[in-house]
Amino acid sequence: MTNERFDAVVTASHKKPVEVLAPVERPSEYFGKKVFNRAKMYKYLPADVYQKLVDVIDNGAELDRSIADAVAKGMKQWADENGVTHYTHWFQPLTEGTAEKHDSFIEHDGKGGMIEEFSGKLLVQQEPDASSFPSGGIRSTFEARGYSAWDPTSPVFIIDDTLCIPTIFISYTGEALDYKAPLLRALHAVNVAATNVCHYFYPDVKKVISNLGWEQEYFLVDEDLYAARPDLILTGRTLMGHESAKNQQMDDHYFGTIPERVQAFMKDLEVQALELGIPVKTRHNEVAPNQFECAPIFEETNLAVDHNMLLMSLMKRVAHRHGFEVLLHEKPFDGINGSGKHNNWSLSTDTGILLHGPGKTREDNLRFVVFTVETLMAVYRHNGLLKASIMDAGNAHRLGANEAPPAIISSFLGKAVSGVLEHIMKADKDALVIKGKEGVQIDIPEIPDIMRDNTDRNRTSPFAFTGNRFEFRAVGSSANCASAQIVLNTAVAEALTSFKERVDALVAKGEDKFAAILSVVKDDIKTCAPIHFDGNGYSDEWVEEAERRGLDTEKSAPVIFGRYLDPESIKMFESTGVMKENELKARNEVKWETYTKKLQIEARVLGDLSLNHIIPVATHYQAMLSKDVQNLMVIYGAEKGKQLSDRIMNIIEQISERTATIEKDVEDMVNARKVANKITDEREKAVAYHDTVETWFHPIRYQIDKLELVVADELWTLPKYRELLFIR
């Protein structure tokens, strides 16, 4: 090995776990320690202010700005007691991350000195520079004013010495420039629509809540090895690298024993997450080597999204303490599973879960059927749009790769629910009889019967019903969950609104309410039947079948983005008040531009590494081999020397052919990039990058990976998969 590579591998191999000094208390005792939660609100706010703020959070009451000063004063007192010196409005711009500008509490006292204060005005509203964030043309560079506004439904928290205030981010003219603003509108829309439908069954229901439980997959690699891979640093994934002789084929990593260093990282992460009110519950090894997962308890969707964004940032900080780098790219390594972020979604009321079945009565079961079918209607009507909501340059590598849901949105229901819908279509008198859990006898006296759920699991389904929720498995690991949740909740709101209008129309004509409900449900079961698929989503036959059913089978990410601008998509967003057409157009401009920039960076990195790392190393080894051939000729003579050097000459020729191919392919890729860069329309440019530039990535990589197998190991400058993928 060269000294640099040897040092990197050896250093990584001898790291010791960082000792994590967890609080002495039980997790329940320090949970939310750094959050201005209800207990803190009750302690630090006047009673009348506390009641008004709780009314805003629980019941959607309008925020009375007159209480802002009192709330700010209470927050400031709590912050002071925790050593906080700064505050920031924490928001989620269209950059796929979070943003924050820190200000100290100090102000002039008017006497030449300073005082520390925090007013309601500073809490409620701030003015970040909107021109420096993606806006998709809504705002010109010279039109810089934008506003961040406090979201009281997501609690304030402390990071280090800073009070972080979750906010929305909008332009001077009111358009959303973030994920939170349209998410809040979507959650309001589904609350109104679902509550209205709930009143058919439960007149006392006051509100419907969208719940989300995300499962965050990620990779860990040693930071020393990461630092020696420019492609990982600059793109988040390896653009080259031959697969390791052993990767995931033995199925021995999934749910395996967690490595000691990783366990220390996970423990550290969990302590800090729980202090921030993130209810992390599950941790385990995932399928691929060095791949892991953490998951929390279900939360209200807006809060769950904030917590996921906060956790992803926290993961990176904690990882460095343990000598790791966290990889959140959907496909950081070729040939092994990538990472997703399953979104477990459900609806609940102040009295129960709407998607929970079976119920105790036929009326309960009809409620379950209505909300299940209308969710399917939403997914069917907007299956292409849902795919667009989870698609980006990274997730495009993962979807359809026989490791994750295919790039076709469908829904698995399982035998029990499928049977109920089939009975309803046949007008069966037992249509609303839904079986509960049944025991599975396993014939081992010492072990009691296992209770079997009324549905199996289908890992190939992008949108699967799993008992009391739907699991949207297609979301990418680096994504902001809000993107998928905005579309899903808006689509369900539209479906439920349409359902109620049609039922009410039948009732107005004199039909019995429950007969009208069954009539509309029956129509919708038939309409959304194409989205229902319980089979193998990985099969080629399903792609053909999906096309026959009229489902969206497009695979090109920049083309898929266009689903946001389909007439039915615009109508849905505008009718529900979630987003206006100009906001949708602007977001698509951002999506196309971001996609292009990511591929542009990858192309540049691939070209640079090919010409500055790979070819020099390969030709250096070739020169060494040529010297060996010369020495053999001198020692053994021309005839004997030629015989002995045939194998070496074969390697020399391979290197010549592969390096020449790489040089030509890189040149063609660069030329394709130059042509694409001249295109001014963002959509056309993104399509050009997909259709012409990205097509060179695999041929170039193929030649590089073959060279990796023949060039002497000690000369190869980049850490290999066998080193990156196995934590020691």
C-alpha positions in Angstrom: 0.0 0.0 0.0 1.0 3.6 -0.4 1.6 5.3 2.9 -1.5 7.5 2.6 -3.8 4.6 1.9 -2.2 2.4 4.5 -2.5 5.1 7.1 -6.1 5.6 6.3 -7.1 2.0 6.6 -5.0 1.3 9.7 -6.3 4.4 11.5 -9.9 3.5 10.7 -9.2 -0.1 11.9 -8.0 0.9 15.3 -10.6 3.4 16.4 -12.0 2.8 19.8 -15.6 3.6 20.7 -16.2 7.0 22.3 -17.5 6.6 25.8 -21.0 8.0 26.0 -21.9 9.4 29.4 -25.7 9.1 29.3 -27.8 11.0 31.9 -28.3 9.0 35.1 -32.0 9.3 34.7 -34.2 7.0 32.7 -35.1 8.2 29.2 -38.6 9.2 30.3 -37.0 11.6 32.8 -34.8 13.5 30.4 -37.1 13.3 27.4 -37.7 16.8 26.1 -35.1 18.3 28.4 -34.1 20.8 25.6 -37.6 21.5 24.4 -40.0 24.3 25.4 -42.8 21.7 25.7 -46.1 22.0 27.6 -44.6 21.4 31.0 -42.2 24.3 30.4 -45.0 26.4 28.9 -47.1 25.8 32.0 -44.2 26.7 34.3 -42.9 29.8 32.5 -46.1 31.4 31.0 -49.0 33.2 32.7 -52.0 31.0 33.0 -54.1 32.9 30.5 -51.3 33.0 28.0 -50.7 29.3 28.4 -54.4 28.6 27.7 -54.5 30.7 24.6 -51.3 29.1 23.2 -52.6 25.6 23.9 -55.8 26.5 22.1 -53.8 27.5 19.1 -51.8 24.2 19.2 -54.8 21.9 19.9 -57.7 23.5 18.2 -56.2 25.6 15.4 -57.3 28.8 17.0 -55.9 32.0 15.5 -52.7 33.1 17.2 -53.3 36.3 19.2 -50.1 38.4 18.6 -50.8 40.2 21.8 -49.6 37.2 23.8 -46.3 37.1 21.9 -44.4 39.3 24.3 -45.4 37.1 27.3 -44.5 33.9 25.4 -41.1 35.4 24.4 -40.4 36.4 28.0 -41.1 32.9 29.3 -38.9 31.4 26.6 -36.1 33.8 27.3 -36.2 32.9 31.0 -36.0 29.2 30.3 -33.3 29.8 27.7 -31.2 31.9 30.2 -31.4 29.0 32.7 -30.0 26.7 30.1 -27.0 29.0 29.1 -28.5 30.1 25.8 -27.1 33.3 24.3 -28.6 33.3 20.8 -31.8 32.6 19.0 -32.7 31.6 15.4 -35.6 31.1 13.2 -35.2 27.5 12.0 -36.8 26.8 8.6 -36.8 24.3 5.7 -36.0 26.1 2.4 -36.1 24.2 -0.9 -32.5 23.2 -0.5 -33.3 19.8 1.0 -31.9 20.9 4.3 -32.6 23.4 7.1 -31.5 27.0 7.5 -30.8 29.2 10.5 -29.3 32.7 11.1 -28.2 33.2 14.7 -28.7 36.5 16.6 -27.7 37.2 20.1 -30.2 38.5 22.7 -28.2 41.7 23.2 -29.7 45.2 22.4 -28.6 48.7 23.2 -29.8 50.0 26.6 -29.8 53.6 25.5 -27.1 54.5 28.0 -24.1 53.3 26.1 -24.3 49.8 27.4 -26.1 46.5 26.4 -29.1 44.6 27.8 -30.3 41.1 26.9 -33.9 40.9 25.8 -36.2 38.9 23.5 -39.4 40.4 22.4 -42.6 39.0 20.9 -41.8 40.8 17.6 -38.5 38.9 17.3 -40.3 35.6 18.2 -43.1 35.9 15.7 -41.4 37.2 12.6 -37.9 37.6 11.0 -36.6 38.7 7.6 -34.0 36.3 6.1 -32.6 37.2 2.7 -34.9 35.4 0.3 -32.8 36.0 -2.8 -30.1 33.6 -1.7 -32.5 30.6 -1.4 -34.1 28.7 -4.3 -37.3 30.3 -5.4 -37.8 29.1 -8.9 -38.2 32.6 -10.3 -40.9 33.8 -7.8 -38.4 36.3 -6.6 -35.6 38.0 -8.6 -32.2 38.4 -7.1 -32.8 42.1 -6.6 -36.0 41.4 -4.8 -34.5 40.0 -1.6 -37.2 40.4 1.1 -38.7 37.3 2.5 -40.2 36.4 5.9 -40.0 33.6 8.4 -42.9 33.3 10.8 -43.2 31.3 14.0 -45.0 27.9 13.9 -46.4 27.5 17.4 -47.5 23.9 16.7 -43.9 22.8 16.6 -42.1 23.4 19.9 -39.0 25.6 20.3 -35.8 23.7 21.2 -32.2 24.3 22.2 -29.1 23.3 20.2 -25.9 24.2 22.0 -26.2 27.9 23.0 -29.1 28.7 20.6 -32.8 28.9 20.9 -34.3 27.4 17.7 -37.7 28.5 16.7 -39.5 26.4 14.0 -40.9 28.7 11.3 -42.4 28.9 7.9 -40.6 30.8 5.1 -42.5 32.8 2.6 -41.7 35.5 0.0 -42.5 39.2 0.3 -45.6 38.6 -1.9 -46.7 35.6 0.2 -45.7 32.5 -1.8 -44.2 29.6 0.1 -40.5 29.2 -0.3 -40.2 26.2 2.0 -41.7 22.8 2.8 -43.5 23.7 6.1 -46.0 26.3 4.8 -47.6 24.0 2.2 -47.4 21.1 4.6 -49.4 23.0 7.2 -52.0 23.9 4.6 -52.2 20.3 3.4 -52.7 19.1 7.0 -55.5 21.7 7.5 -57.1 20.5 4.3 -57.2 16.9 5.3 -58.4 17.8 8.8 -61.4 19.7 7.4 -62.3 17.1 4.7 -61.8 14.0 7.0 -63.7 15.6 9.9 -66.7 16.3 7.7 -66.7 12.6 6.6 -66.2 11.4 10.2 -69.4 13.1 11.1 -71.3 10.5 9.2 -70.2 8.0 11.8 -69.1 10.0 14.9 -70.8 13.4 15.2 -68.7 14.3 18.2 -65.3 14.2 16.4 -63.7 17.6 16.6 -60.6 17.2 14.4 -58.6 14.7 12.4 -54.9 14.4 12.7 -52.4 13.2 10.1 -49.8 10.9 11.8 -46.4 10.0 10.5 -43.8 7.5 11.7 -40.7 7.6 9.6 -38.0 4.9 9.4 -34.6 6.5 8.7 -32.0 4.3 6.9 -28.4 5.3 6.6 -24.8 4.2 6.1 -21.8 4.7 8.4 -18.3 4.8 7.0 -15.0 5.6 8.8 -14.3 9.3 8.4 -10.7 8.7 7.5 -11.7 6.5 4.5 -14.4 8.9 3.6 -11.9 11.7 3.4 -9.9 9.7 0.9 -12.9 9.4 -1.5 -13.5 12.7 -3.3 -16.6 11.2 -4.9 -18.2 10.5 -1.5 -17.3 14.0 -0.2 -18.6 15.9 -3.2 -21.6 13.8 -4.3 -22.6 11.6 -1.4 -22.1 8.4 -3.4 -19.3 6.3 -4.9 -19.0 7.0 -8.6 -16.6 4.0 -9.0 -15.6 0.9 -7.1 -15.7 -2.8 -7.8 -18.0 -4.7 -5.5 -16.5 -6.5 -2.6 -16.2 -10.3 -2.8 -18.5 -10.4 0.2 -21.2 -7.8 0.6 -24.8 -8.6 1.6 -25.2 -12.0 -0.2 -24.9 -14.0 3.1 -27.9 -12.1 4.6 -25.9 -11.9 7.9 -25.9 -8.2 8.5 -29.7 -7.7 8.7 -30.8 -7.6 12.4 -27.3 -8.8 13.3 -25.3 -7.9 16.3 -24.6 -4.2 16.2 -20.8 -3.4 16.1 -19.4 -1.9 19.3 -18.5 1.4 17.8 -21.8 1.7 16.1 -23.6 0.9 19.3 -21.8 3.7 21.0 -22.8 6.1 18.2 -26.4 5.0 18.4 -26.5 5.4 22.2 -25.1 8.9 21.9 -27.5 9.8 19.2 -30.5 8.5 21.1 -29.7 10.4 24.3 -29.4 13.7 22.4 -32.5 13.0 20.3 -34.6 12.2 23.3 -33.4 15.4 25.0 -34.7 17.2 21.9 -38.1 15.5 22.2 -37.5 13.1 19.3 -39.1 9.8 20.5 -36.6 7.4 18.9 -37.5 3.9 19.7 -36.0 1.4 17.3 -32.4 0.7 16.1 -31.0 -2.1 14.1 -28.7 -3.3 11.4 -30.1 -3.1 7.9 -29.6 -5.4 4.9 -26.4 -3.9 3.4 -23.1 -4.0 5.3 -22.6 -0.7 7.3 -26.3 0.1 6.8 -28.5 0.9 9.8 -31.9 2.2 10.7 -33.5 4.2 13.5 -37.2 4.9 13.9 -39.4 6.9 16.4 -42.9 6.4 17.8 -45.6 7.9 15.6 -46.2 11.7 15.9 -48.4 14.4 14.4 -47.1 14.8 10.8 -45.8 18.4 11.1 -43.8 17.6 14.2 -42.6 14.3 12.8 -41.2 16.1 9.7 -39.4 18.7 11.9 -38.0 15.9 14.1 -36.7 14.0 11.1 -34.9 17.0 9.7 -33.5 17.7 13.1 -32.4 14.1 13.5 -30.6 14.0 10.1 -28.6 17.1 11.2 -27.9 15.6 14.6 -26.7 12.3 13.1 -23.9 14.0 11.3 -22.7 15.9 14.3 -22.8 12.9 16.6 -21.1 10.7 14.0 -18.0 12.9 13.9 -17.6 12.3 17.7 -17.3 8.6 16.9 -15.0 8.8 13.9 -17.8 8.1 11.4 -19.4 9.9 8.5 -23.1 9.4 7.9 -24.2 8.7 4.3 -27.8 9.6 3.6 -27.6 9.3 -0.2 -30.2 6.8 -1.5 -27.5 4.7 -3.3 -24.0 5.4 -2.0 -22.7 2.0 -3.1 -23.3 0.1 -6.3 -24.4 -3.6 -6.1 -25.9 -3.4 -2.6 -29.1 -2.1 -1.2 -29.7 1.6 -1.0 -31.4 3.6 1.8 -35.0 4.7 2.0 -37.2 6.5 4.6 -40.4 4.6 4.9 -43.3 7.0 5.7 -45.9 5.2 7.9 -49.0 7.4 7.5 -52.4 7.2 9.2 -55.3 9.4 10.2 -56.7 9.6 13.7 -59.3 11.6 15.6 -59.5 12.8 19.1 -61.3 9.5 19.7 -59.4 6.9 17.7 -57.6 5.8 14.5 -59.7 6.0 11.3 -57.7 3.3 9.5 -57.8 0.9 12.3 -59.9 -2.2 11.6 -61.8 -4.3 12.4 -64.3 -2.4 14.5 -66.9 -3.7 16.9 -69.8 -2.8 14.7 -70.7 -2.8 11.0 -70.8 1.0 11.3 -67.2 1.0 12.6 -66.2 -1.3 9.7 -67.9 0.9 7.2 -65.9 3.8 8.5 -62.7 1.8 8.1 -63.7 0.9 4.5 -64.6 4.5 3.6 -61.2 5.9 4.7 -59.3 3.1 3.2 -61.0 3.3 -0.2 -60.8 7.1 -0.4 -57.0 6.8 0.4 -56.8 4.4 -2.5 -58.7 6.9 -4.7 -56.2 9.6 -3.8 -53.3 7.3 -4.7 -54.9 6.2 -7.9 -55.8 9.6 -9.2 -52.4 11.0 -8.4 -50.1 8.0 -8.6 -47.8 9.9 -11.0 -47.7 13.0 -8.8 -46.9 10.8 -5.7 -44.0 9.4 -7.6 -42.9 12.9 -8.4 -43.0 13.8 -4.8 -40.4 11.2 -3.8 -38.2 11.4 -7.0 -34.9 13.1 -7.2 -31.4 12.4 -8.6 -30.5 10.1 -5.7 -33.7 8.2 -5.3 -33.8 7.5 -9.1 -30.9 5.0 -8.5 -32.8 3.2 -5.8 -36.3 2.8 -7.1 -36.9 -0.3 -9.1 -33.6 -1.8 -8.3 -35.0 -5.0 -6.8 -34.2 -3.7 -3.3 -36.9 -1.0 -3.0 -40.3 -0.3 -4.3 -40.5 -0.1 -8.1 -40.9 3.2 -10.0 -44.7 2.5 -10.3 -47.0 3.5 -7.5 -49.4 0.7 -6.4 -51.0 -0.4 -3.2 -50.9 -3.7 -1.4 -54.0 -4.4 0.8 -53.6 -8.1 1.9 -56.2 -10.9 1.8 -58.5 -9.6 4.6 -59.1 -6.1 3.2 -59.1 -7.2 -0.4 -61.7 -9.7 0.5 -63.9 -7.1 2.2 -63.8 -4.9 -0.9 -64.6 -7.8 -3.2 -67.6 -8.7 -1.0 -68.9 -5.1 -1.2 -68.6 -5.2 -5.0 -70.7 -8.4 -4.9 -73.3 -6.8 -2.5 -72.5 -9.7 -0.1 -74.5 -9.5 3.1 -71.3 -10.2 5.1 -69.3 -7.5 3.3 -68.6 -5.5 6.4 -67.5 -8.5 8.5 -63.8 -8.0 9.0 -61.9 -10.7 10.8 -59.6 -9.7 13.6 -56.3 -11.4 14.5 -56.2 -15.1 14.5 -53.9 -17.5 16.4 -51.2 -19.4 14.5 -50.6 -22.8 16.2 -46.9 -23.7 16.0 -47.0 -27.0 17.8 -44.4 -26.2 20.4 -46.0 -26.6 23.9 -43.7 -24.1 25.6 -44.6 -21.3 23.2 -48.1 -19.8 23.0 -50.0 -19.3 19.7 -48.7 -16.3 17.7 -51.4 -13.8 16.8 -51.5 -13.3 13.1 -52.4 -9.8 11.7 -55.2 -9.5 9.2 -52.7 -8.5 6.5 -49.3 -9.8 5.4 -46.5 -7.4 4.4 -45.4 -6.9 0.8 -41.9 -5.3 0.6 -42.3 -4.7 -3.1 -45.3 -2.4 -2.7 -44.6 1.3 -2.6 -47.8 2.0 -0.7 -48.8 -0.9 1.4 -51.6 -1.3 4.0 -50.0 -2.7 7.2 -52.8 -3.1 9.7 -53.7 0.4 10.9 -51.7 2.6 8.5 -50.3 2.8 5.0 -46.5 2.5 4.6 -45.2 4.8 1.8 -42.0 2.9 1.2 -40.7 4.8 -1.8 -39.5 8.0 0.0 -35.7 8.5 -0.2 -33.4 8.5 2.8 -32.1 12.1 2.2 -35.5 13.5 1.4 -37.6 15.9 3.4 -40.6 13.8 4.4 -42.8 16.9 3.8 -42.6 16.6 0.1 -44.4 13.2 0.1 -46.7 14.2 2.9 -47.9 17.4 1.2 -49.0 15.4 -1.9 -50.5 12.5 0.1 -52.5 14.5 2.5 -53.7 16.9 -0.1 -54.8 14.1 -2.4 -56.6 12.4 0.5 -58.3 15.7 1.3 -59.5 16.0 -2.3 -60.8 12.4 -2.4 -62.7 12.8 0.9 -64.2 16.1 -0.2 -65.4 14.5 -3.5 -66.8 11.5 -1.5 -68.8 13.7 0.8 -70.2 15.8 -2.1 -71.4 12.6 -3.9 -72.9 11.1 -0.7 -74.7 14.3 0.2 -76.1 14.6 -3.3 -77.7 11.1 -2.9 -79.0 11.9 0.5 -80.6 15.1 -0.8 -82.5 13.0 -3.3 -84.0 10.9 -0.4 -81.6 8.0 -0.2 -80.7 6.5 3.2 -77.4 7.8 4.5 -75.6 4.5 4.9 -77.0 3.2 1.6 -75.6 6.3 -0.1 -72.3 5.8 1.6 -72.2 2.1 0.4 -73.2 3.2 -3.1 -70.4 5.7 -3.5 -67.9 3.4 -1.9 -68.8 0.7 -4.3 -68.3 3.1 -7.3 -64.9 4.1 -5.9 -63.7 0.6 -5.3 -64.3 -0.1 -9.0 -62.7 3.2 -10.0 -59.5 2.7 -8.0 -59.1 -1.0 -8.7 -56.1 -0.5 -11.0 -54.0 0.8 -8.1 -54.6 -2.3 -6.1 -51.8 -4.9 -6.6 -50.9 -7.6 -4.1 -48.3 -9.3 -6.3 -44.5 -9.0 -6.9 -43.8 -5.4 -7.8 -40.3 -6.4 -9.0 -41.5 -8.6 -11.8 -41.3 -7.6 -15.5 -44.8 -8.8 -15.9 -46.0 -6.1 -13.4 -44.5 -3.3 -15.5 -46.5 -4.6 -18.5 -49.7 -5.0 -16.4 -49.3 -1.5 -14.9 -49.1 0.0 -18.3 -52.3 -1.8 -19.3 -54.0 -0.5 -16.2 -53.0 3.1 -17.1 -50.6 3.6 -14.2 -47.7 6.0 -14.5 -44.6 3.9 -15.5 -42.3 6.7 -16.5 -38.7 6.3 -15.1 -37.0 9.6 -16.1 -36.8 11.8 -13.0 -37.0 15.2 -14.9 -40.0 14.0 -16.9 -41.7 12.7 -13.7 -41.3 16.1 -12.1 -43.7 17.4 -14.7 -46.6 15.6 -13.0 -46.8 18.6 -10.6 -47.9 20.7 -13.5 -50.6 18.3 -14.9 -54.0 20.0 -15.0 -55.4 17.6 -12.4 -52.5 18.3 -10.0 -52.9 22.1 -10.3 -56.6 21.8 -9.7 -56.1 19.6 -6.6 -53.6 22.0 -5.0 -55.6 25.1 -5.8 -59.0 23.7 -4.8 -57.6 22.6 -1.4 -55.8 25.9 -0.8 -52.4 24.2 -0.5 -50.5 25.8 -3.3 -51.2 28.1 -6.3 -50.1 27.4 -9.8 -47.2 29.9 -9.7 -45.9 28.2 -6.6 -46.0 24.8 -8.3 -44.2 26.1 -11.4 -41.6 27.7 -9.2 -41.0 24.5 -7.3 -40.6 22.6 -10.5 -38.0 25.0 -11.7 -36.1 24.3 -8.5 -36.5 20.6 -8.9 -35.2 20.6 -12.5 -32.3 23.0 -11.6 -31.3 20.9 -8.6 -31.4 17.7 -10.6 -29.2 19.2 -13.3 -26.7 20.6 -10.7 -26.4 17.2 -9.0 -25.6 15.4 -12.3 -23.3 18.2 -13.3 -21.3 17.8 -10.1 -21.2 14.0 -10.5 -20.0 14.3 -14.1 -17.2 16.7 -13.2 -16.1 14.6 -10.3 -16.2 11.4 -12.4 -14.1 13.1 -15.1 -11.6 14.6 -12.7 -11.1 11.3 -10.9 -10.8 9.4 -14.1 -8.1 11.7 -15.5 -6.3 12.7 -12.4 -6.4 9.6 -10.3 -7.4 6.5 -12.2 -5.5 6.8 -15.4 -2.2 8.1 -13.8 -2.3 5.1 -11.3 -3.0 2.6 -14.1 -0.3 3.9 -16.4 2.2 4.0 -13.6 1.5 0.4 -12.9 1.7 -0.2 -16.6 5.2 1.4 -16.7 6.2 -0.9 -13.8 5.0 -3.9 -15.7 6.9 -2.8 -18.8 10.0 -2.6 -16.8 9.4 -6.1 -15.6 9.1 -7.3 -19.2 12.4 -5.6 -20.1 14.1 -7.3 -17.1 12.8 -10.7 -18.2 14.2 -10.2 -21.7 17.6 -9.3 -20.3 17.7 -12.2 -17.9 16.2 -14.9 -20.0 16.7 -13.7 -23.6 14.2 -12.8 -26.2 12.5 -16.1 -26.7 12.3 -17.4 -23.1 11.6 -13.8 -21.9 8.6 -13.5 -24.3 7.1 -16.7 -23.0 7.5 -15.6 -19.4 6.1 -12.2 -20.0 3.0 -13.1 -22.0 0.7 -12.8 -18.9 2.3 -9.4 -18.0 1.8 -8.2 -21.6 -1.8 -9.1 -21.5 -2.3 -6.9 -18.4 -0.4 -4.1 -20.1 -2.6 -4.3 -23.1 -5.8 -4.4 -20.9 -4.6 -1.2 -19.2 -3.9 0.5 -22.6 -7.3 -0.4 -24.0 -9.3 0.5 -20.8 -7.5 3.8 -20.2 -8.0 4.8 -23.9 -11.7 4.0 -23.6 -12.0 6.0 -20.4 -10.3 9.0 -22.0 -12.6 8.9 -25.0 -15.7 8.4 -22.9 -14.8 11.2 -20.6 -14.3 13.5 -23.5 -17.7 12.5 -25.0 -19.3 13.1 -21.6 -17.7 16.5 -21.3 -18.9 17.4 -24.8 -22.4 16.3 -23.9 -22.3 18.4 -20.8 -21.2 21.5 -22.8 -24.1 21.0 -25.2 -26.6 20.6 -22.3 -25.2 23.6 -20.4 -26.2 25.9 -23.3 -29.9 25.0 -22.9 -31.7 27.8 -21.1 -35.0 26.0 -20.3 -34.5 24.2 -17.0 -36.7 21.3 -17.9 -35.0 20.7 -21.2 -31.6 21.0 -19.6 -32.5 18.4 -16.9 -33.9 16.1 -19.6 -30.7 16.5 -21.6 -28.5 15.7 -18.6 -30.6 12.6 -18.0 -30.6 11.4 -21.6 -27.1 12.4 -22.7 -24.7 13.2 -19.9 -25.7 10.5 -17.3 -25.6 7.8 -19.9 -21.8 8.0 -19.9 -21.5 7.3 -16.1 -21.9 3.5 -16.3 -19.5 2.9 -19.3 -16.8 5.0 -17.6 -17.4 3.3 -14.3 -17.3 -0.1 -15.9 -13.8 0.4 -17.3 -12.5 1.9 -14.0 -13.9 -1.0 -11.9 -12.2 -3.5 -14.3 -8.9 -1.6 -13.8 -9.3 -1.8 -10.1 -9.1 -5.6 -10.4 -5.8 -5.6 -12.4 -3.8 -2.7 -10.9 -1.7 -3.6 -7.9 -3.6 -3.1 -4.7 -0.8 -1.0 -3.1 -1.0 1.5 -5.9 -4.8 2.0 -5.9 -5.3 5.4 -4.4 -9.0 5.1 -3.4 -10.3 3.0 -0.5 -12.1 0.0 -1.9 -15.5 -1.3 -1.1 -14.1 -4.1 1.1 -12.6 -1.4 3.3 -15.5 1.1 3.2 -18.2 -1.4 3.9 -17.0 -3.3 7.0 -16.5 -1.4 10.2 -13.7 -2.7 12.3 
